[in-house]
Amino acid sequence: MDVRHFERITAFIEARLTPLFAEETGSDSGFAMDDTSRALRALRNAALEASVAKGLIGQRATAEPAVRRVIDQAVEHHWDVLRGIARQWEDHADFAREFKRHAWELDEAPAAAAAAS
C-alpha cells in the first residue's frame, strides 16, 4: 500500500460528497443544523480523518519494528474506514476495484498496477 491508494480513494469519496453540499439539495449547503447537513459533515469528516493515515506510510520504512506494527495497524484501520465509505458507491462508474481490496491485498499490488485493474 502506498500514499496513492489513499489519495485515490479520498478523491473518489470527496467527488461523491462535495456536490451534496450544494444549495439545491435542500440541506442549506451542508452547513445548517438539519440532520442531512449534520450527516454530510460527519461523513466528510470521517473520510478526511481516515485519509490522514497516508502520512504514516512514509514513516514506516525507518520506524522501529514495534512502531512499524502500530503504523501498519493504523493504516489498515483507516483504509477500512475509507473502503467502507467508498463501497456505498460501488455501482458508480468511477469506483475502482482497488477500493474493495483489503490493505494487505494492496501491499501485494503497487498503486500504479492497482489503478489499472
C-alpha positions, 0 to 999 in steps of 0.5 A: 500500500502506498500514499496513492491508494489513499489519495485515490480513494479520498478523491473518489469519496470527496467527488461523491460528497462535495456536490451534496453540499450544494444549495439545491439539495435542500440541506442549506449547503451542508452547513445548517443544523438539519440532520442531512447537513449534520450527516454530510459533515460527519461523513466528510469528516470521517473520510478526511480523518481516515485519509490522514493515515497516508502520512504514516506510510512514509514513516514506516520504512525507518520506524522501529519494528514495534512502531512499524506494527502500530503504523501498519495497524493504523493504516489498515484501520483507516483504509477500512474506514475509507473502503467502507465509505467508498463501497456505498458507491460501488455501482458508480462508474468511477469506483475502482476495484482497488477500493474493495481490496483489503490493505494487505491485498494492496501491499501485494499490488503497487498503486500504479498496477492497482489503478489499472485493474 
